[in-house]
Amino acid sequence: AVVSTQSTGENRQANSVDILELISKDIKTGKFAPSTDPSSDVSAKSLEVELANLQNKLFDKPTEDAEPEPEDEVEMPLPDLMDITQYFEQAGVGLGREETFRIFLALKNLVDTHTLQNVRFWGKIMGTAKSYIVAEVEYREGGEEEGEEGEEEEEAKEEEADEAKEGDEDMVPKPDYKPPPVIPKEENGTGCNKKTYFVCNEPGSEWVKLPPVTPAQLVCARQIKKFFT
């Protein structure tokens, strides 16, 4: 551009100003023009947009074709979370009304998809990568039988597989040491497993049911000496 400007000034052409304007225009166009085609530069959705699309389902209203609720319906197991939040706000703690309302809608979806007798918002665990929203629930009578049968079937299959593996092994000397018997876990609805817990990362995401606690896990938990706030 400098050489072109010098040659234009030395030749003293009649349209030197017009040529200078064209050179200036080309330089400016080269600076501000994108290096690639703008139509092909499609940016990925941000985490905020994906989260908004996920939580948008919480606000969907039931369709008109939905069956009306029976008059003798069982009492709502979910308490008024917004009313409870008001008391926490007076003490200066809480998650905020907007997030609390989204959690309330997520808990309502949990109630609609499971036969629950009681539901309580246990709290939110702030993690380094993701957070965990925890719900504490109690099933109605007979509401958790299918899950229990499935767990028992899985345990029986595992025992059969272990026995088959032992039979296939060659006869080699084995030590006389026998590990102590595994202490069975308490039945659901009793003791430490009186409550059932569900977790999710964000309101609107899928609720994941936590397995029942075992005595071995209780022993390990008592060895942890860290503050949990």
Salt bridges, closest charged atoms under 4 A:
GLU89 OE1 - ARG97 NE 3.22
GLU99 OE2 - LYS124 NZ 2.40
ASP112 OD2 - LYS108 NZ 3.69
GLU136 OE1 - ARG120 NE 2.98
GLU138 OE2 - LYS195 NZ 2.13
GLU144 OE2 - LYS209 NZ 2.85
GLU151 OE1 - LYS185 NZ 3.33
